[in-house]
Amino acid sequence: MIHLFSAVNWLSILLAFVAYSALGALWFTLLFKKQYAISLGKENVPLQNSSPIFIVGPMVCSLVITIATALLMKALGITTYAEAAGFACIVGIGYLFSNTVNIAINPNMPRPLMYGLISGLFHLTGIMIVCVIITAMS
């Protein structure tokens, strides 16, 4: 599998990563800012911690997800948009969405299903964009 690192299109990975990160910025700060705060039980609390980890951390995770997705798509020979969409649904729902909900279900999360829905749909949308970009550039 290590040989796949030289077989993937790194420009497509970079563009897909930028799109995924930009979606995250829009999703959580513009499109669903209020709903996200409510899901965390922080609708009446101003942002308390704006340290770089809250920006860089998700970006690093998105980069890892994007690279892993590109490698798996190459290994599986995914070349059409239909195959990419199917793969994105499997990964998006089977791993990203369900894992997000699983993480949210804990006593410290006041609205775990709301959080899981908001964050899980972000990842499902993001992975769909990633798969389309990687397919378009292969």
Backbone hydrogen bonds, N-H to C=O, Kabsch-Sander energy under -0.5 kcal/mol:
donor,donor_aa,acceptor,acceptor_aa,energy
4,L,1,M,-1.8
5,F,2,I,-1.5
6,S,3,H,-1.1
7,A,4,L,-0.8
8,V,4,L,-1.4
10,W,8,V,-0.9
13,I,9,N,-1.7
14,L,10,W,-2.3
15,L,11,L,-2.6
16,A,12,S,-2.6
17,F,13,I,-2.6
18,V,14,L,-2.4
19,A,15,L,-2.3
20,Y,16,A,-2.6
21,S,17,F,-2.6
22,A,18,V,-2.6
23,L,19,A,-2.5
24,G,20,Y,-2.0
25,A,21,S,-2.2
26,L,22,A,-2.5
27,W,23,L,-3.3
28,F,24,G,-2.3
29,T,25,A,-1.4
30,L,26,L,-1.9
31,L,26,L,-2.8
32,F,27,W,-2.6
36,Y,32,F,-2.8
37,A,33,K,-2.2
38,I,34,K,-2.3
39,S,35,Q,-2.4
40,L,36,Y,-1.3
41,G,38,I,-1.5
42,K,37,A,-3.2
45,V,42,K,-1.3
54,F,51,S,-1.8
55,I,52,P,-1.8
56,V,52,P,-3.4
57,G,53,I,-1.5
59,M,55,I,-1.2
60,V,56,V,-2.7
61,C,57,G,-2.3
62,S,58,P,-2.5
63,L,59,M,-2.2
64,V,60,V,-2.4
65,I,61,C,-2.5
66,T,62,S,-2.4
67,I,63,L,-2.6
68,A,64,V,-2.6
69,T,65,I,-2.3
70,A,66,T,-2.4
71,L,67,I,-2.5
72,L,68,A,-2.5
73,M,69,T,-2.7
74,K,70,A,-2.2
75,A,71,L,-2.6
76,L,72,L,-2.4
77,G,73,M,-0.6
77,G,74,K,-0.8
78,I,73,M,-2.5
79,T,77,G,-0.6
84,A,80,T,-2.4
85,A,81,Y,-2.6
86,G,82,A,-2.3
87,F,83,E,-2.7
88,A,84,A,-2.7
89,C,85,A,-2.1
90,I,86,G,-2.2
91,V,87,F,-2.9
92,G,88,A,-3.1
93,I,89,C,-2.6
94,G,89,C,-0.7
94,G,90,I,-2.0
95,Y,91,V,-1.8
96,L,91,V,-2.2
97,F,92,G,-3.7
98,S,93,I,-1.4
99,N,95,Y,-2.2
100,T,96,L,-2.0
101,V,97,F,-2.3
102,N,98,S,-2.4
103,I,99,N,-2.5
104,A,100,T,-1.9
105,I,101,V,-1.6
106,N,104,A,-2.0
109,M,106,N,-1.7
111,R,39,S,-1.3
115,Y,111,R,-2.7
116,G,112,P,-2.9
117,L,113,L,-2.3
118,I,114,M,-2.6
119,S,115,Y,-2.9
120,G,116,G,-2.4
121,L,117,L,-2.2
122,F,118,I,-1.4
123,H,119,S,-2.1
124,L,120,G,-2.4
125,T,121,L,-2.6
126,G,122,F,-3.0
127,I,123,H,-2.8
128,M,124,L,-1.6
129,I,125,T,-2.1
130,V,126,G,-2.5
131,C,127,I,-2.6
132,V,128,M,-2.2
133,I,129,I,-2.6
134,I,130,V,-2.6
135,T,131,C,-2.2
136,A,132,V,-2.7
137,M,133,I,-1.7
138,S,135,T,-1.3
